[in-house]
């Protein structure tokens, strides 16, 4: 009897956006791969790079936790790996998961192997793939001509965050992890986003070899539009501008776009407004190049963050189960 091959989904991004997508999809009978950005330079990642000489692992950690085993003691392990120390000079603000992988890298002599072994400890449903092992930083040039040289300075701008980004690039030039290229080439569905456009999604596309792999893949490519704009990156962007920028870096048109159709709670909107951010408007006109899926995919719970977390985080996120249902339907 002939068996149907397992469909392969590749999620490209980083941070909480990729976490949300993976957590919903892992209950479906798909093979999941997460290709994760490796240019983060803020918070505990900066300390990992400066003090340990390691590449950033926060986005890797979140993807591993998202795919981790749910039953038995899995829940406790997930909480442990996401635990952020609120006390202790030197470790305040660090997560247990990042420190665990730093120690494992030292023991094994390889950060790549440490990531693989951490996946085994968490019994993940799928694979987590660093997009590159090149030690690189993300640079952004703005419309007034000035350039910032680290990702966290793009995320939390000291300049006028209403200015548009005119160019982003990596320095040093990063080469793709061969495992990432293979995953893209064999994918049935490629999911871009959600996540900060210029610091979670696009950095992956700047890695040499990734854009070419996406351009040549036979997979269906879908983009999940963010719920909210981002001051310093996408100030006043509608959905169409997010898509235009993303397609510029991909090099061809998307196949599908998922945009939230449900209202964002007023309480969340009021908080975001104080940070010069707003719900992404659906200004997508009829387009023959890609399919637009207008669906309720917004979460209803406002996210609380650890007091020791010094980085700005999203207050409201997509709903994992709703997103997974829409993505599964594409296959």
BAFI-3210 file (N, C-alpha, C; in Angstrom, 3 decimals, decimal comma, padded with zeros to 6 digits):
// residues 331
n [1|2|3|4|5|6|7|8|9|10|11|12|13|14|15|16|17|18|19|20|21|22|23|24|25|26|27|28|29|30|31|32|33|34|35|36|37|38|39|40|41|42|43|44|45|46|47|48|49|50|51|52|53|54|55|56|57|58|59|60|61|62|63|64|65|66|67|68|69|70|71|72|73|74|75|76|77|78|79|80|81|82|83|84|85|86|87|88|89|90|91|92|93|94|95|96|97|98|99|100|101|102|103|104|105|106|107|108|109|110|111|112|113|114|115|116|117|118|119|120|121|122|123|124|125|126|127|128|129|130|131|132|133|134|135|136|137|138|139|140|141|142|143|144|145|146|147|148|149|150|151|152|153|154|155|156|157|158|159|160|161|162|163|164|165|166|167|168|169|170|171|172|173|174|175|176|177|178|179|180|181|182|183|184|185|186|187|188|189|190|191|192|193|194|195|196|197|198|199|200|201|202|203|204|205|206|207|208|209|210|211|212|213|214|215|216|217|218|219|220|221|222|223|224|225|226|227|228|229|230|231|232|233|234|235|236|237|238|239|240|241|242|243|244|245|246|247|248|249|250|251|252|253|254|255|256|257|258|259|260|261|262|263|264|265|266|267|268|269|270|271|272|273|274|275|276|277|278|279|280|281|282|283|284|285|286|287|288|289|290|291|292|293|294|295|296|297|298|299|300|301|302|303|304|305|306|307|308|309|310|311|312|313|314|315|316|317|318|319|320|321|322|323|324|325|326|327|328|329|330|331]
n.u [000,834|000,595|002,060|001,256|003,478|004,905|003,977|006,049|006,884|008,400|009,404|010,362|012,079|012,015|012,169|009,184|007,156|007,725|007,770|005,045|003,814|005,053|004,321|001,601|001,479|002,759|001,075|-000,008|000,189|002,754|006,080|008,193|010,320|012,343|013,821|016,083|016,882|020,196|021,398|020,895|021,500|020,895|019,995|020,281|021,527|023,540|025,343|026,024|027,407|029,464|030,725|030,923|031,632|029,885|027,382|024,170|021,464|018,820|016,537|016,764|016,399|013,700|012,378|013,034|011,762|009,127|008,649|008,889|008,310|005,064|003,930|004,052|006,973|007,544|006,331|007,364|010,065|009,937|009,123|011,347|013,405|012,564|012,722|013,555|016,099|015,570|017,004|020,310|023,537|025,075|023,742|021,161|018,336|019,158|018,306|017,520|017,636|019,350|021,754|022,104|022,550|024,881|026,665|026,587|027,647|030,278|031,030|030,714|032,190|031,184|028,843|026,861|026,430|025,563|023,073|021,691|021,717|020,310|017,812|017,226|017,082|014,790|013,016|011,985|009,490|010,351|012,779|015,265|016,922|019,748|020,100|022,544|026,042|027,785|029,489|027,936|026,595|023,624|022,960|021,444|020,333|019,013|016,485|017,551|020,160|021,872|023,442|022,837|024,386|023,740|021,401|019,698|019,671|018,145|015,726|015,098|015,113|017,329|017,111|014,806|012,061|010,192|011,321|012,070|013,508|016,017|017,855|019,133|021,664|024,062|027,004|029,736|029,617|027,203|027,056|024,822|023,641|024,010|022,062|019,810|019,348|018,811|016,445|014,656|014,648|013,375|010,864|007,258|005,619|006,389|006,739|006,712|007,334|004,942|006,507|009,013|009,655|012,141|014,029|013,540|012,511|013,575|016,468|017,151|016,819|018,875|021,082|023,552|022,545|020,060|017,947|018,158|017,539|014,854|013,751|013,964|012,545|009,867|007,913|004,920|004,717|004,040|003,093|002,732|001,126|002,088|000,446|000,641|002,144|005,634|007,512|010,281|010,849|008,622|006,910|003,708|003,172|001,076|-000,499|000,139|002,560|004,294|004,303|005,315|007,957|008,970|008,774|010,642|013,028|012,819|012,704|010,790|007,213|004,957|003,006|000,747|-000,978|-001,563|-003,760|-004,844|-008,264|-009,754|-010,797|-008,432|-008,009|-009,089|-007,668|-005,098|-004,470|-004,369|-002,108|-000,097|-000,326|000,904|003,491|003,807|002,709|000,485|-002,460|-001,895|-003,011|-005,407|-004,754|-004,629|-004,956|-006,932|-005,170|-003,475|-001,288|-000,868|-002,659|-005,018|-005,734|-008,079|-008,566|-009,619|-007,076|-005,942|-004,682|-006,348|-005,424|-003,583|-000,112|002,086|005,236|008,456|009,882|012,597|013,269|014,736|014,193|011,999|008,872|006,256|002,829|000,449|-000,337|-000,388|-002,807|-001,976|-003,327|-005,353|-003,839|-002,406|-004,440|-005,260|-002,896|-002,517|-004,619|-003,723|-002,219]
n.v [-001,190|002,158|004,895|008,233|010,897|012,730|016,048|018,924|021,665|024,792|027,267|030,589|033,001|034,463|035,017|035,836|035,635|033,461|031,498|031,408|030,451|027,899|026,592|026,188|024,607|022,207|020,225|019,079|016,642|017,189|017,634|019,716|022,523|025,038|027,904|030,103|033,462|034,810|037,151|038,731|041,182|042,228|042,618|039,616|038,259|039,921|039,794|037,110|037,071|038,957|038,157|035,368|034,688|033,536|032,805|034,428|033,085|033,342|033,413|030,880|029,358|029,980|028,834|026,134|025,605|026,077|023,885|021,798|018,783|018,135|016,552|014,748|015,544|017,597|020,110|021,398|021,521|023,256|025,625|026,016|026,471|028,868|030,505|033,520|035,069|037,099|038,078|038,432|039,386|039,854|037,714|038,538|039,077|037,277|034,223|030,881|028,950|030,060|030,182|027,476|026,438|027,801|026,687|024,030|024,291|024,853|022,500|020,580|021,661|022,797|024,968|024,418|021,653|021,743|022,955|020,961|018,882|020,053|020,140|017,411|017,007|018,482|017,102|017,693|018,355|018,231|020,253|022,662|025,205|027,109|029,979|030,693|030,281|032,274|034,901|037,744|041,098|043,096|045,846|049,050|051,568|054,834|057,187|059,727|059,349|058,343|055,530|052,657|050,171|047,748|045,156|045,555|048,293|049,018|047,901|049,307|052,360|055,164|057,348|059,357|057,477|057,505|057,736|056,243|053,098|052,706|050,921|047,696|045,553|042,871|042,561|040,958|039,437|036,945|033,429|030,893|028,307|025,015|023,149|024,712|025,578|023,109|022,406|024,368|023,795|021,336|021,810|021,928|023,951|027,266|029,451|032,798|035,109|035,660|038,689|041,141|043,103|044,059|043,065|040,445|038,873|039,710|039,674|036,951|036,630|038,066|036,547|034,898|032,765|031,988|033,549|032,774|030,059|030,181|031,427|029,449|027,354|024,919|025,157|026,407|029,757|031,659|034,632|035,949|038,659|041,208|042,048|044,572|047,798|048,820|050,984|052,720|050,887|050,072|052,264|053,569|051,836|050,162|046,986|046,489|047,814|046,407|043,988|044,796|045,576|043,146|041,443|042,622|041,793|039,044|038,603|037,759|037,321|036,683|033,742|033,485|035,544|036,142|037,941|039,552|039,795|040,482|042,763|044,599|044,537|047,416|048,214|047,248|048,668|051,272|051,206|050,615|052,903|054,864|054,304|055,073|053,290|051,209|049,303|047,237|048,322|047,020|047,459|046,238|045,897|044,352|041,675|039,899|038,354|037,120|035,257|036,561|036,110|036,819|036,617|035,803|035,868|036,830|036,942|036,871|037,452|039,588|039,997|039,475|040,502|039,478|041,239|041,618|041,598|043,464|044,262|045,599|044,186|042,450|043,157|042,031|039,083|036,834|034,175|030,919|028,473|029,269|030,320|028,025|026,391|027,778|027,734|024,973|024,387|025,336|023,314]
n.w [000,000|-000,914|000,713|001,772|001,342|004,071|004,585|004,340|006,254|006,381|008,525|008,511|010,238|013,399|016,981|018,912|017,028|015,268|017,220|017,996|015,634|015,277|017,624|017,308|014,984|015,611|016,517|014,340|011,646|010,286|008,913|010,571|010,209|011,528|010,474|011,665|012,489|013,051|013,930|016,089|018,613|021,053|024,590|026,470|024,439|023,504|025,575|025,472|023,076|023,512|025,945|025,941|023,407|021,621|019,102|018,825|020,789|021,607|019,864|018,772|021,079|021,703|019,514|019,850|022,296|021,537|019,889|021,608|023,552|024,837|026,817|030,024|031,816|030,176|030,143|032,403|031,737|029,537|030,785|032,382|030,495|029,457|031,587|033,133|034,854|037,659|039,682|041,076|040,591|037,522|036,284|036,105|034,110|032,223|030,489|031,548|029,542|027,571|029,019|029,548|026,956|026,372|028,221|027,357|024,819|025,461|026,734|024,696|022,698|020,441|019,132|017,313|017,646|020,255|020,023|018,620|020,532|022,603|021,488|021,575|024,321|024,918|023,426|020,784|018,251|015,297|013,522|014,392|012,845|012,604|010,605|009,660|010,428|010,527|012,113|012,410|011,961|011,908|009,840|009,344|007,144|007,101|005,897|006,236|005,814|007,796|009,468|011,439|013,525|014,786|015,609|017,856|018,073|015,986|016,646|018,996|018,617|018,921|017,474|015,489|015,217|013,225|010,823|007,654|006,756|004,413|003,492|004,295|005,573|006,038|007,953|008,897|005,565|005,416|005,135|004,064|006,205|005,275|005,892|006,159|003,545|002,290|003,618|002,708|-000,015|-000,077|000,890|001,256|002,025|002,766|005,389|006,089|008,615|011,361|012,641|013,541|010,780|009,695|011,473|012,257|010,127|007,527|007,989|007,672|004,938|003,933|004,159|002,369|-000,145|000,824|-000,277|-002,969|-002,754|-001,934|-004,146|-006,063|-005,063|-005,045|-003,293|-001,690|-000,888|001,887|003,564|006,779|007,873|010,136|013,250|014,370|013,744|013,781|015,617|014,453|012,545|010,849|010,794|010,512|008,392|006,099|005,311|002,633|002,221|003,897|002,486|-000,002|000,630|001,628|-000,618|-002,229|-001,105|-001,284|-004,003|-005,734|-006,283|-003,557|-002,714|-001,107|001,295|004,666|006,596|009,524|010,410|012,551|015,184|017,179|020,706|022,540|024,800|024,323|021,989|022,966|024,597|022,708|021,141|022,644|022,169|019,612|017,773|015,841|014,797|011,985|008,927|006,631|003,600|001,202|-002,188|-004,818|-006,085|-008,504|-008,264|-005,780|-003,277|-001,026|002,300|004,489|007,746|011,121|013,190|015,447|018,791|021,988|024,446|026,545|026,723|029,437|030,765|032,052|034,793|034,754|032,138|029,780|027,225|024,679|024,182|022,313|022,978|022,285|020,465|017,591|017,425|018,171|017,549|015,780|013,653|012,866|011,900|009,598|008,086|007,778|006,133|003,708|002,758]
ca.u [000,000|001,408|001,821|001,378|004,631|004,594|004,192|007,145|006,689|009,578|009,098|011,550|011,867|012,689|011,420|007,887|006,322|008,001|007,339|003,594|003,489|005,507|003,566|000,321|001,627|003,370|000,049|-000,436|001,119|003,685|007,472|008,432|011,676|012,395|015,073|016,056|017,883|021,320|022,101|020,415|022,616|020,374|019,695|021,217|022,303|024,742|026,282|026,520|028,380|030,613|031,399|031,146|032,082|028,922|026,348|022,968|020,664|017,466|015,544|016,904|015,763|012,245|011,913|013,158|010,700|007,849|008,516|009,194|007,296|004,071|003,451|004,953|007,709|007,877|005,862|008,305|011,282|009,677|009,149|012,731|014,201|012,107|012,852|014,480|016,527|015,227|017,953|021,661|024,435|025,728|022,828|019,835|017,936|019,522|017,392|018,161|017,879|020,550|022,913|022,231|023,182|026,257|027,441|026,660|028,589|031,622|031,277|030,795|033,129|030,488|027,530|025,951|026,082|024,814|021,689|021,108|021,521|019,228|016,591|016,972|016,661|013,416|012,213|011,246|008,766|010,846|014,176|015,549|018,105|020,307|020,191|023,964|026,962|028,691|029,368|027,591|025,699|022,668|023,093|020,314|020,508|017,725|016,273|018,386|021,528|022,681|023,412|023,053|025,205|023,372|019,962|018,922|019,544|017,037|014,535|014,837|015,876|017,618|016,776|013,379|011,590|009,269|012,107|012,032|014,747|016,233|018,714|019,641|022,686|024,826|028,451|030,304|028,711|026,881|026,750|023,734|023,812|023,566|020,828|018,716|019,099|018,180|015,073|013,871|014,531|012,479|009,627|005,973|005,084|007,343|006,021|007,505|006,660|005,001|007,695|009,510|010,017|013,555|014,953|013,255|012,258|014,513|017,856|017,333|016,866|020,144|022,136|023,861|022,064|018,671|017,065|018,213|016,818|013,418|013,365|013,934|011,739|008,536|006,993|003,983|005,303|002,995|003,554|001,771|001,310|002,082|-000,761|000,910|003,329|006,780|008,211|011,690|010,972|007,486|006,000|002,598|003,072|-000,072|-000,112|000,724|003,962|005,014|004,438|006,206|009,335|009,362|008,961|011,901|014,139|012,657|013,039|009,622|005,956|004,462|001,867|-000,403|-000,779|-002,561|-003,883|-005,869|-009,499|-010,451|-010,361|-007,479|-008,609|-008,785|-006,643|-003,803|-004,257|-004,010|-000,710|000,739|-000,370|001,889|004,798|003,686|002,418|-000,942|-002,794|-001,563|-004,244|-005,563|-004,873|-004,244|-005,899|-007,038|-003,865|-003,504|-000,051|-000,951|-003,972|-005,150|-006,596|-008,485|-009,124|-009,383|-005,922|-005,378|-004,892|-007,223|-004,778|-002,478|001,075|002,858|006,653|009,261|010,394|014,032|013,444|014,984|013,829|010,601|008,234|004,890|001,799|-000,554|000,258|-001,293|-003,277|-001,281|-004,250|-006,022|-002,865|-002,099|-005,584|-005,215|-001,719|-002,756|-005,567|-002,972|-001,642]
ca.v [000,000|003,361|005,885|009,624|011,542|013,759|017,404|019,603|023,105|025,532|028,604|031,435|034,217|034,519|035,663|035,336|035,330|032,077|030,689|031,255|029,594|026,537|025,985|025,743|023,596|020,949|019,217|018,547|015,609|017,738|017,758|021,145|023,054|026,470|028,560|031,206|034,507|034,709|038,446|039,506|041,722|042,930|041,868|038,556|037,867|040,760|039,268|035,834|037,366|039,702|037,491|033,942|034,498|032,663|033,432|034,622|031,860|033,568|032,986|029,426|028,832|030,094|027,850|024,824|025,499|025,987|022,543|020,802|017,795|018,742|015,639|014,380|016,656|018,568|021,436|021,965|021,839|024,458|026,765|026,181|027,045|030,245|031,249|034,658|035,404|038,457|038,454|037,928|040,250|039,136|036,845|039,143|039,328|036,132|033,086|029,604|028,262|030,608|029,760|026,031|026,205|028,314|025,675|022,847|024,624|024,747|021,080|019,827|022,314|023,180|025,534|023,701|020,392|022,087|023,198|019,647|018,121|020,707|019,646|016,070|017,159|018,985|016,156|018,584|017,796|018,945|020,666|024,092|025,385|028,461|030,329|030,814|030,248|033,417|035,936|038,926|042,074|043,724|047,295|049,684|052,964|055,530|058,169|060,920|058,979|057,756|054,071|052,046|048,993|046,553|044,900|046,126|049,730|049,151|047,567|050,360|053,467|056,395|058,404|059,520|056,196|057,672|057,681|054,974|052,394|052,665|049,781|046,858|044,611|042,172|042,747|040,326|038,726|035,657|032,332|030,062|026,962|024,097|022,508|025,648|025,528|021,812|022,447|025,209|023,094|020,173|022,229|022,048|025,252|028,145|030,473|033,972|035,885|037,091|039,133|042,443|042,938|044,304|042,446|039,017|038,172|040,074|039,233|035,617|036,759|038,710|035,531|034,436|031,430|031,811|034,140|031,923|028,823|030,489|031,748|028,229|026,312|024,637|025,292|027,529|030,733|032,466|035,650|036,321|040,085|041,556|042,670|045,967|048,437|048,860|052,261|052,525|049,973|050,092|053,319|053,905|050,898|049,290|045,633|046,503|048,238|045,243|043,011|045,356|045,495|041,745|040,902|043,182|040,981|037,676|038,611|037,403|037,504|035,679|032,968|033,808|036,483|036,019|039,178|039,473|040,539|040,758|043,993|044,505|045,131|048,839|048,340|047,046|049,779|052,465|051,037|050,739|054,280|055,633|053,994|055,477|052,094|051,023|048,078|047,279|048,467|046,156|048,324|045,406|045,936|043,079|041,380|038,618|037,609|036,306|035,082|037,256|035,392|037,712|035,723|036,158|035,120|037,594|036,424|037,698|037,626|040,534|039,317|040,114|040,178|039,473|042,558|041,689|041,631|044,870|044,546|045,884|043,001|042,652|043,047|041,114|038,222|035,967|032,983|029,760|027,482|029,861|030,381|026,671|025,907|028,443|027,230|023,568|024,382|025,595|022,038]
ca.w [000,000|-001,049|001,760|001,354|001,989|005,059|004,098|005,041|006,432|006,853|009,045|008,467|011,027|014,690|018,047|019,349|015,876|014,878|018,368|017,918|014,486|015,533|018,729|016,787|013,932|016,038|016,789|013,047|011,140|009,306|009,348|010,779|010,343|011,808|010,111|012,625|012,330|013,974|013,978|017,235|019,397|022,210|025,799|026,846|023,257|023,454|026,558|024,944|022,024|024,048|027,056|025,682|022,035|020,950|018,304|019,638|020,893|022,123|018,885|018,719|022,299|021,597|018,540|020,488|023,302|020,820|019,313|022,632|023,933|025,724|027,857|031,109|032,405|029,134|030,511|033,357|030,993|028,746|031,715|032,821|029,412|029,235|032,849|033,097|036,212|038,081|040,731|040,877|039,818|036,433|035,535|036,025|032,736|031,386|030,574|031,828|028,281|026,942|029,808|029,328|025,656|026,448|028,934|026,508|023,742|026,031|027,005|023,436|021,797|019,214|019,359|016,429|018,295|021,472|019,600|018,312|021,769|023,352|020,856|022,095|025,723|024,913|022,616|019,887|017,102|014,123|013,589|014,493|012,010|012,498|009,190|009,322|011,565|010,368|013,136|011,627|012,566|011,008|009,696|008,662|006,736|007,122|004,837|006,430|005,453|008,865|009,551|012,758|013,272|015,526|015,519|018,955|017,838|015,035|017,436|019,974|018,025|019,654|016,514|015,203|014,720|012,098|009,584|006,948|006,443|002,957|003,140|005,380|005,110|007,059|007,919|007,721|004,678|006,027|004,217|004,576|006,729|004,219|006,341|005,876|002,099|002,005|004,138|001,793|-001,297|000,043|001,561|000,571|002,426|003,457|006,146|006,467|009,634|011,653|013,359|013,090|009,377|009,403|012,431|012,446|008,869|006,461|008,201|007,085|003,485|003,602|004,215|001,014|-000,458|001,246|-001,278|-004,159|-002,455|-001,946|-005,517|-006,865|-004,433|-005,580|-002,169|-001,604|000,030|002,516|004,519|007,814|008,134|011,552|013,788|014,713|013,156|014,686|015,618|014,136|011,406|009,917|011,257|009,601|007,272|005,919|004,904|001,286|002,301|004,426|001,401|-001,029|001,123|001,716|-001,959|-002,736|-000,609|-001,771|-005,414|-006,536|-005,579|-002,627|-003,202|-000,256|002,390|005,726|007,355|010,558|010,129|013,810|015,851|018,287|021,914|022,734|025,841|023,669|021,059|023,753|025,028|021,519|020,660|023,412|021,565|018,200|016,985|015,597|014,065|010,553|008,145|005,462|002,427|000,057|-003,306|-005,525|-006,651|-009,213|-008,019|-004,574|-002,650|000,259|003,238|005,579|008,761|012,519|013,713|016,562|020,136|022,828|025,748|026,583|027,238|030,505|030,624|033,274|035,158|034,445|030,687|029,451|025,845|024,371|023,618|021,849|024,000|021,754|019,450|016,861|018,119|017,595|016,992|014,615|012,565|012,421|011,118|008,289|007,370|007,420|005,004|002,483|002,309]
c.u [000,879|001,038|002,023|002,562|004,179|004,916|005,223|006,900|007,963|009,134|010,381|011,272|012,684|011,776|010,064|006,976|006,484|007,573|005,845|003,198|003,849|004,672|002,206|000,448|002,106|002,341|-000,493|000,601|002,016|005,104|007,796|009,919|011,571|013,772|015,083|017,205|018,960|022,094|021,666|021,598|022,152|020,182|020,752|022,042|023,598|025,794|026,848|027,610|029,647|031,420|031,740|031,684|031,174|027,985|025,070|022,064|019,218|016,387|015,570|016,170|014,237|011,677|011,975|012,035|009,342|007,594|008,672|007,998|006,367|003,745|004,501|005,621|008,059|007,483|006,819|009,605|011,107|009,735|010,574|013,559|013,787|012,282|013,922|014,820|016,209|016,143|019,334|022,506|025,147|024,786|021,419|019,509|018,285|018,460|018,180|018,532|019,133|021,820|023,174|022,964|024,607|027,158|027,638|027,623|030,028|031,987|031,530|031,793|032,508|029,115|026,480|025,493|025,276|023,339|020,989|020,785|020,432|017,875|016,218|016,487|015,191|012,471|011,336|010,602|009,199|012,313|014,272|016,904|018,580|020,513|021,639|024,788|028,033|028,435|029,153|026,673|024,812|022,859|021,851|020,647|019,132|017,685|017,076|019,863|022,338|022,448|023,620|023,598|024,883|021,860|019,173|018,774|018,485|015,722|014,124|015,630|016,099|017,291|015,253|012,867|010,576|010,003|012,069|013,434|014,870|017,109|019,073|020,643|023,390|026,318|029,026|029,214|028,487|026,537|025,739|024,238|023,248|022,270|019,618|018,346|018,375|016,718|014,163|013,616|013,524|011,120|008,412|005,331|006,168|006,557|006,989|006,705|005,722|006,266|008,152|010,121|011,516|014,517|014,679|013,130|013,355|015,959|018,137|017,526|018,156|021,310|022,324|023,431|020,600|017,698|017,010|017,413|015,314|012,940|013,203|013,053|010,403|007,467|006,063|004,539|004,211|003,624|002,434|002,056|001,230|000,759|-000,571|002,115|004,437|007,496|009,701|011,904|009,852|006,445|004,987|002,494|001,697|000,422|000,605|002,194|004,824|005,313|005,420|007,661|009,811|009,629|010,237|013,080|014,028|013,075|011,926|008,368|005,669|003,331|000,596|000,010|-001,913|-002,584|-005,052|-007,074|-010,243|-009,944|-009,378|-008,111|-008,148|-007,680|-005,247|-003,479|-003,797|-002,551|000,227|000,796|000,652|003,305|004,797|003,448|000,914|-001,181|-002,449|-002,865|-004,239|-005,830|-004,472|-005,337|-005,962|-005,746|-003,882|-002,297|-000,125|-002,374|-003,975|-006,164|-006,873|-009,228|-008,816|-008,257|-005,260|-005,657|-005,743|-006,607|-003,627|-001,303|001,748|004,307|007,363|009,843|011,857|014,310|013,551|014,551|012,346|009,993|006,816|003,904|000,705|000,055|-000,822|-001,680|-002,698|-002,233|-004,960|-005,088|-002,598|-003,208|-005,566|-004,053|-001,910|-003,673|-004,861|-002,353|-002,712]
c.v [001,254|004,372|007,287|010,262|012,615|015,130|018,112|021,110|023,718|026,925|029,408|032,724|034,204|035,132|035,035|034,985|033,887|031,112|030,384|030,303|028,139|025,853|025,480|024,578|022,248|019,863|018,598|017,549|016,112|017,602|019,243|021,457|024,553|026,986|029,904|032,179|034,420|036,028|039,303|039,960|042,449|042,019|040,831|038,074|038,660|040,221|037,926|036,062|037,991|038,892|036,032|033,669|033,585|033,470|033,505|033,387|032,096|033,103|031,466|028,802|028,869|029,064|026,436|024,598|025,336|024,576|021,431|019,933|018,371|017,874|015,372|015,603|017,730|019,976|022,138|022,357|023,103|025,699|027,071|026,882|028,492|031,114|032,327|035,064|036,865|038,961|037,954|038,819|039,410|038,252|037,434|039,495|038,198|035,046|031,814|028,892|028,751|030,173|028,264|025,754|026,742|027,287|024,437|023,073|024,460|023,277|020,307|020,415|022,764|023,733|024,824|022,395|020,642|022,327|021,874|018,879|018,742|020,288|018,258|016,125|017,571|018,112|016,926|017,818|018,565|019,281|022,185|024,328|026,836|028,807|030,394|030,669|031,330|034,427|037,267|039,852|042,685|045,241|047,830|051,135|053,602|056,651|059,451|060,617|058,320|056,247|053,631|050,649|047,756|046,412|045,580|047,643|050,032|048,900|048,692|051,608|054,639|057,594|058,514|058,250|056,290|057,612|056,286|054,407|052,302|051,497|049,014|045,874|043,984|042,436|041,960|039,686|037,326|034,629|031,391|028,733|026,002|023,375|023,397|025,606|024,236|021,806|023,236|024,467|021,944|020,521|022,158|023,397|026,015|029,281|031,577|034,788|035,016|037,421|040,458|042,299|043,017|043,592|040,967|038,260|038,444|039,647|037,837|035,697|037,429|037,723|034,918|032,984|031,221|032,348|033,272|030,644|029,052|030,741|030,486|027,130|026,126|024,799|026,491|028,481|031,651|033,433|035,979|037,768|040,335|042,181|044,172|046,497|048,471|050,199|052,002|051,612|050,180|051,120|053,664|052,980|050,234|047,915|045,639|046,905|047,133|044,254|043,499|045,212|044,046|041,149|041,429|042,300|039,520|037,586|038,125|037,522|036,361|034,895|033,297|034,794|036,275|037,314|039,075|040,348|040,941|042,049|043,700|045,154|046,568|049,041|048,204|048,213|051,029|052,402|051,229|052,184|055,153|055,425|054,302|054,283|051,885|049,709|048,257|047,309|047,527|047,050|047,568|045,483|044,555|042,827|039,995|037,755|036,712|036,304|035,786|036,520|036,293|036,884|036,244|035,280|035,831|036,899|037,384|038,016|038,628|039,905|040,140|039,639|040,226|040,863|042,732|041,733|043,091|045,248|044,825|044,668|043,326|042,398|042,074|040,347|037,485|034,769|031,746|028,799|028,009|029,906|028,996|026,112|026,484|027,903|025,781|023,461|024,630|024,319|020,999]
c.w [000,000|000,037|001,213|002,067|002,970|004,477|004,978|005,058|006,994|007,276|009,104|009,238|012,288|015,727|018,320|018,181|015,433|015,980|018,274|016,797|014,779|016,603|018,256|015,825|014,448|016,371|015,500|012,529|010,011|009,834|009,404|010,875|010,597|011,436|010,820|012,411|013,407|014,081|015,153|018,099|020,646|023,401|026,114|025,656|023,149|024,415|026,116|023,904|022,608|025,059|026,780|024,280|021,244|020,066|019,139|019,632|021,338|021,153|018,703|019,899|022,190|020,619|019,122|021,491|022,628|020,305|020,352|022,980|024,995|026,933|028,937|031,724|031,404|029,491|031,456|032,665|030,172|029,622|032,155|031,756|029,106|030,476|032,729|034,527|036,530|039,188|040,343|039,995|038,759|035,636|035,450|034,563|031,786|031,519|030,845|030,529|027,580|027,680|029,631|028,021|025,608|027,131|028,063|025,334|024,210|026,254|025,710|022,450|020,491|019,557|018,504|017,071|019,573|021,153|019,314|019,597|022,636|022,796|021,357|023,542|025,795|024,093|021,627|018,726|015,851|014,289|013,668|013,841|012,049|011,026|008,725|010,590|011,425|011,479|012,426|012,396|011,498|011,034|008,985|008,369|006,597|006,089|005,021|006,174|006,554|008,942|010,988|012,550|014,097|015,543|016,630|018,825|016,785|015,765|018,376|019,576|018,977|018,781|016,377|014,508|013,600|010,764|008,967|006,747|004,928|002,527|004,402|004,792|006,299|006,867|009,109|006,848|005,247|004,957|004,863|005,125|005,678|004,599|006,061|004,398|001,731|002,460|003,212|000,480|-001,242|000,654|000,648|000,852|003,163|004,087|006,545|007,485|010,460|012,445|012,806|011,706|009,149|010,354|012,705|011,132|007,839|006,736|007,648|005,578|003,011|003,598|002,830|000,816|-000,122|000,204|-002,544|-003,939|-002,484|-003,369|-006,364|-006,269|-005,140|-004,499|-002,336|-000,544|000,564|003,517|005,488|008,211|009,637|011,976|013,958|013,944|014,202|014,545|015,400|012,945|010,383|010,359|010,168|008,380|007,274|005,492|003,559|001,306|002,896|003,300|000,343|-000,610|001,131|000,343|-002,606|-002,338|-001,035|-003,228|-006,314|-005,671|-004,610|-003,290|-002,412|000,828|003,392|006,511|008,321|010,216|011,396|014,447|016,985|019,522|022,146|023,774|025,240|022,745|021,795|024,199|023,845|021,021|021,378|022,864|020,070|017,283|016,894|014,871|012,588|009,754|006,941|004,249|001,158|-001,006|-003,955|-006,295|-007,281|-008,891|-006,792|-004,018|-001,303|001,118|004,435|006,626|010,165|013,049|014,895|017,885|020,952|024,178|025,627|027,315|028,328|030,404|031,973|033,537|034,765|032,952|030,246|028,043|025,699|023,682|023,166|022,980|023,576|020,587|018,673|017,740|017,424|016,899|015,748|013,409|011,986|011,537|009,709|007,457|006,922|006,219|003,675|001,913|002,039]
res [x|x|x|x|x|x|x|x|x|x|x|x|x|x|x|x|x|x|x|x|x|x|x|x|x|x|x|x|x|x|x|x|x|x|x|x|x|x|x|x|x|x|x|x|x|x|x|x|x|x|x|x|x|x|x|x|x|x|x|x|x|x|x|x|x|x|x|x|x|x|x|x|x|x|x|x|x|x|x|x|x|x|x|x|x|x|x|x|x|x|x|x|x|x|x|x|x|x|x|x|x|x|x|x|x|x|x|x|x|x|x|x|x|x|x|x|x|x|x|x|x|x|x|x|x|x|x|x|x|x|x|x|x|x|x|x|x|x|x|x|x|x|x|x|x|x|x|x|x|x|x|x|x|x|x|x|x|x|x|x|x|x|x|x|x|x|x|x|x|x|x|x|x|x|x|x|x|x|x|x|x|x|x|x|x|x|x|x|x|x|x|x|x|x|x|x|x|x|x|x|x|x|x|x|x|x|x|x|x|x|x|x|x|x|x|x|x|x|x|x|x|x|x|x|x|x|x|x|x|x|x|x|x|x|x|x|x|x|x|x|x|x|x|x|x|x|x|x|x|x|x|x|x|x|x|x|x|x|x|x|x|x|x|x|x|x|x|x|x|x|x|x|x|x|x|x|x|x|x|x|x|x|x|x|x|x|x|x|x|x|x|x|x|x|x|x|x|x|x|x|x|x|x|x|x|x|x|x|x|x|x|x|x|x|x|x|x|x|x|x|x|x|x|x|x|x|x|x|x|x|x]
***
